[in-house]
Amino acid sequence: MTRLFGTDGIRGVANVELTPRMAYDLGRATASRLLGHGGHLLVGQDTRRSGDMLVAGLASGAMSMGGHVHRLGVCPTPALAYLTAAGHFNAGVMVSASHNPASDNGLKVVDGSGAKLEDTLEDELEGLMLHADELTGPDNSGVGVDLDARNRLGEYVRHRLELAQRISLGARVVVDCAHGSGGAVAPQILAGTGAAVDVRYNEPDGLNINRDCGATAPHHVAAIVMETAADIGFALDGDADRCVAIDEKGNVVDGDQLIGIIALDRLARGTLGNGLCVVSVLSNGGLEAAITNAGGRVARTPVGDKYILDGMVVMDAQLGGEKSGHIIIREHTNAGDGIVTALEVLSIVASTGKRLSELASQIELYPQQQRTVPVRHKEQWEAEPTFAGAVDEARHALDGRGRILVRPSGTEPALRIMVEGESPERVSEIADTLAALAGERLN
């Protein structure tokens, strides 16, 4: 049986693969394993229409096991994580599919510290979900209650405003909210820096989250930065745990470059903890070269921000992240927070007096291409001789002057292929060839 939990919770097409019954079962399992009778669960959601439906199922399940459910409403995923820890909740669940289209949704569980769960604990929850009807709940006198916690979002805003108000910047900033949950708080927080904030894509209707906007489609906000002659732009994803930036020339500055900008600034000031930055296996080799050439170190983990955080904790690193724009700055947060990333970048721009294009030019990225191929048999790619053989041949052809990484997506029924090398044309050719072959042989 396919594992329910991927790299970022349970995810699928809402009301088809991810049903209210599944949310109900997770609510019962979470209450049984993480809350205990009378425990407290904080629940948030993004702006998808299916969010209310899934929150209702989740809440019913948790209350049926004696858990008290506090509904935060629409909020960024990092706000849910922060408030779960700050409010001394036993656990939290975010109903969101992050950067995925509106038709999808997801269930992300965090523990009482706001951290994503270890794989073994996710496996335990999954086992309990399979037998949710066998779990014994209390009678009427012991069922949990449903509580309105929307006012608690202000605690997150106040904390992030404290960070913003340390920055004094008279810049013109465009923020793309992806019609997602970041729009509820990001404009106010970014304005706390003194910047003039131009807010775009902040009219959610339940169906338009991430549609032609946000961190997965940053060229739209890049055009706006150019049209308005803004100094800098930021694109969040649907739940605001990712951020990519746009420089004043309209160039996209991705997560790897943002990590590099932050790391180099901290290395120069002697404040990069242990001189170490933790990134995933997907991060560009040019990022690693820039950090090591400046005297720092880079460690790599599997894809997924929870693995990044695990590595940061084990190695006592203060900075880590992914090319996608999930960036963790541990002195401020133990979760990827696109708003904190934006504030950190604005702080560096303000303190150095440099434009974002100049800062980004310090991280010379190697040619890299990624392909996401919808396939039915993503886990079996190594057992398919024609495709696996083609991957080996392509690696041999690179002759040690590049990388090829093939992995099943943790969030979609797809295979992800990354190719990095010296020649942009050769990299694209290899990526296209492998992607076409994967689509042919794995469906």
N, C-alpha and C positions, 0 to 999 in steps of 0.2 A: 504494500500500500504506500502511495506517495505521502511524504511527510507534509502535514498541514502547515507548520511553521517554516517560513523561508528566512532569508537574511534580515527581513524587517517585518516580523509578525506574520499573521495569516492574511492572505490577499487573494482576491478573485472577483469575478463579475458579480456585482451586487444583485441579490435576489435570484441568482442562478447557481453560481458556485458558492458564493458567500451569502448564506440565508439567515433569516431571523432565528431559525432553530439552531444554527451553528453558533450564533452570538449568544443565545440563551444557554447552550451547553458550555460555552467558554465562561459565561458568568457564573454558572454553578461550580465549574472546575476551579476558577480563580478564587471564589469565595471559600471553597473547601480547602484549597492548598495554601493560599496566601493570606486570607483574612482571618479565618477562624470565626466562630460565632460572635456576632456583635462587632466585627471589624469594619473598617471604613475603606471604601473604594472611590477614587476620584475618576470621573469619566469626562473626556472631552471629544470634540469632533471637528472636522473641517466643514466645508460648505456644500458637500454633495447632498443631493436630494435624499439618497438612501441612508444618510447619517441618522436621522431621527428614528427610522425603522430599526436600524441595527442597535442603536443606543437603547431603545425600548426593550428589545430582546435581551441584550446584555444585562440591563438593570433588573429585569424580571428574574433572570437566572440567579444573579447575585443575591437579590432580596429573598428568593425562595430558600436560600441556604443560610439566612440570618444576617447577611451583610447589609450594611447601610451604604446607599449609593448617593454620592454627591455629584450632581450634574454641573459641570463647568460651562457647558455650551460650546459655541464656536471659539476655538483658541488655537494657537500654534502648538505643534507637538512639543517643542522645547518648553513652552509654558506649562503644559501638563506635567512634564518631567520635573521642572523646577518646583511647582506647587505641590506635587505629590510628596517630595522630600521636605519642603518647608512646612507643610501642613500636617506632618506626621501621620499621613495616611498609610495604610498597610500595603496598598498597591494602587496602580493607576492603569487605565486602558484608554488609548487614543483610537478613535474610530476614524481612520484616514487611509487612503491609498497614496498619499504623498504626491509624487509627480505623475502618477498614472491618470488616464482619462477619467471623466466623470462617471462612466459606466462601471468602473471598478470601485471597490472599497476595501478596507483592511481593518484589522484589529491588532493593535500594538500594545503589548503588556509590559509594564515596568514594575519593578519592586518598590519597596518603601523608601529606597534611596533615590528613586527616579531613574535607575539604570535599567537597561534592557536585560532580559533574562538570559542566563546561561542556557546552552543547548540542552543540558540534562534536565533542567527545570521545565523548559518548553516541552520536552518529551513527556514529563510527568503530567503536565496539563493536558497534553494531547491524549494520553491514556485515560485520564479522568473524563475527558469529553466523550470518548467512545462509550463510556458507561455512565453518562450523566444521570440517566433515569434511575440508576441503582443507588445514587447518593441519597442519604437520608437527611431531609431538612426538618426544621422545627414545625410546631403547630402554629396557629394564628398568633399566639402571644409572643412568638419568637421570631417571626419574619422581619426582615429589614425594612427600613423606611427610605423613601425617595426624597432627597433634599436638594434645594436650589443653591448652587455654589457659584453662580455667575459673577457675583461681586468679588470673588477671590481673584479674578483675573487682574484686578487692579494692583495686587501685590507684585505680580510679575512685572507689570508696566512700571511701577515705582522703582523696582530694583534695576531694570534696564535703563530707566531715565537717569539714575545716579551715574551709570557709566557714560551716558550720552552727555551729561552736563559737565563732565571733565574735559570735554572737547570744545574748542571755540573755533568755529569754522563758518565763514560767510560764503559758502559755496552754493551752487545751484545743483540740486540732487534730484534725479528722477528715480522713483521706486516703482517697480512692476510687481504688483501683489498677486498675480496669477489668478485673480478672482477667487482666491483662497482665504484661509483663516488668518494669514499674516496681516491681511488688510485691516483686521480689527484693532491692531496695536502698532504696526510698523510705522505708519505716518507720524503718529504722535511721538514715538520714541526717537526717530531720526530727526525730527524737528527740534528735539531737545539739545542738539548740537549747535543750534543757531543757524543751521542751513535752511535755505528756502527749498522746500520739498514739493516736487511735482508728482502727484500720485496718479498712477495709471493702472488699468485693468483691476479695478476694485469695485466691480458691480456684480457680485455673485448672484446667480439665479438658480443654483443647484445643478445646472447642466453645463456650465461654461468653464469650470475650474481647469486650469492648465491648457485651455484651448487656444492655440496660436499666441501664447504668452508664457511668461514665467521662465524659470531657470532652464527648462528644456527647449525653449524657443526664444533665446535672448536677442536674436536679430531684430525682433519687433521693437523692443525697448532701445536697442542700439540706434535704430532709425530715429526714434524720438529724441534721443540725446543729441544727435546731429542736427535735427530740425530746430531744436530749441536752444542750441549752443550751450547745453548744460555742461557742468564741470565733470560730472561722474554719474553713472547709473548703476542701479542694483536690480537684479531679477531674483525674486524668491520663487520657491515652488509652492505647491498647493497647501502644504502644512508648515511652511516657513522654516524647515530644518536645513534647507539648502540655500545657497546664495552664489550667484556668479555676478561679476561686475562688468561695467562698460566704461572704457576710458573716454577722455574728452574727444578722441578722434573717431569714436564709434567702434573701436575694436573690443571684442569679447575677451575678458580676462577670466579664465576658468579657475576651478578650484585648485589645481596644481599651482598656478601662478599666484593665487591669493595666499596659499600656504607658504610659498617661497617668499613673497613680500613680507609676510609676518615673521617668518623664521629669520630672514636676513636682518630685518630691523632689530629683532631681539638678540641675535648674535652680535651685532654691532654695539648694542648697549649692555651686553653681558647678562641678559635676562632670559635666555632660552634655557629652560631647566635641563641640566645635564648635557647641554649642547645638542639635544636629541629631538628629532621630529619623527613621528610615526605615520606612515602612509600605507596604502594598500598596494597589492601587486599590480594594480592598474596604473598607478601614478607614473608620470612620464620620467624617463631617465634623465631628462634635462633638469628637472627639479632636484633630483638626487645630486647631480653634478654641481649645481649652483650652491647647494647647502654644504656639501663636502669641501668644495673649493674655498668656501668662506670659513672653514674650520669646524663645521658642525657634523653631525652624524644623522643617518637615516636608517630606520628599521621598517621592514615591510610585514604586513599581515594579510590574511585572506580578505576578500571584499566584504564590506559590511561595517557600518560605523560602530557596532557593538564590539567587533573584533579589534577595531582601532582603539577603542577605549580600554579594552582588556590589555592590549599591548602597552598603552600609556601608563596604566596602573602598575603593571608588572615591572616596567622599566623606569618608572617615575619620570615620565615625560610630561611636559605641560602643553605641547602642541601636537596635533595630529589631524588627519583628515583625508578626504578623497577628491579625486579629479572632478566628481560630480558636483562638488560644492558643499558637501557635508564636512564641516570643520569644527573641531572641538578645541576650545581654549580653556583649559582646566581651572585656571584661576577665577574664571567667571561662571563656568558651567561644565557639567559632566555629560552633556548631550550636544549634538550638532545644533547650532542655532544660527540661522541665516541673518537675523537681526544683529546678534553679537558680532558676527563676522563683518557685517557692514560697518558697525561702529569701530571695530579694530582698524579697518582700512581707512576710515575717515580720520581716525586718530593719527595714523602714520602720515597721511597726507598733510594734516595740520601741523604736526611736529617737525616734519622735514621740509615743508614748503615745496615739495616736488609734486608734479602732476602724476596721475596714475599711470599714464603711458611710460613715463621715465622709470617708475618703480617696477612696472611689469617687464621692462626690457632687460632687467637684471637676470631674469629666468628665461633662458633660451631653450625652448622646448624642442625636442626631437620630433621629426615627422611621425605622426601616429594616427591610425584610423581604427575606428571601432564599428562593428556591425552587430545588430541584433536581429537574429533570424528566427521567426516563429517556427517551431518544430514540435512534433508530437513526442519525440523520443530524446529529449535533451540530456537525460542522465546516461544514455547508452552510446554517446558519441565515440568514446574510445573503443567500443566493441564493434563499430562499423568499419570494416577494413579499408574500404575505398577512401572514406573521409579521413580516418586516423592516419592512413598512409600519406595522404596529401599534406596533412599538417606536418608530419615528420619531414617530408621532402622540402616543404617551404622553410622550415627551421634550418635544414642543412644548407639551403641556398643562401640564407642570410649570413652564413659562415661566421657566426659570433658577433656580427655587427648589427644586431637588432634582437627583438623579442617577439614571440607569438604566444598569446595566452588565450586558451579556449576554456570556457566554463559555462555550466548551466546557470541560467538566471535564477536568482533566489526569489524573484517577485513576479515573474511572468513565465508562460509556457514557451520559452525561447532559449536559444543558445547565443552566448555573447562571444564575439571573436575580436581580439585586439592584436593589431600588428604595429610594430614600431621598428624603424630602421633609418638609414641614412638618406635614402632617396624617396621623396614624396610620391613619385610616380610608381616606383616599385612597391612601396607600402600599399598604395591604393589597389594596385593590380592583385597583390596577394590577398588582401582583404576581400575584394570582390570575388575572386576565384573561390576562396574557401566558403564565403557566404552562399554563393550559388550552389556549391556542392553540398553544403549542409542542408539547404532547402530541398535538394533532390534526394538525398540519401537518408534523411532522418524524419521523413514524413510518410 
